[in-house]
């Protein structure tokens, strides 16, 4: 299947993908954040992808390992360490 369109829908708070066979997937971004994000930095990273690169967000959620990705890109170190 080939993706025809992918965009964030502000009304449903979903990233919506439409495929060339007529099918559609809507990814509930709030549910994803509640499941995979452990802190505000990880939520911020997901939000960045949602607004700036919804295709990369969809690929990460559908085909990737979001927990590992978030731990890799949002390494948090306290200031007092």
ABEGO torsion letter per residue (X at the ends): XBBABBBBBAAAGBBBBBBAAGBBBBBBAAAAAAAABABAAAAAAAAAAAAABAAAAAAAAAABBAAAAAAAAABBBBAAX
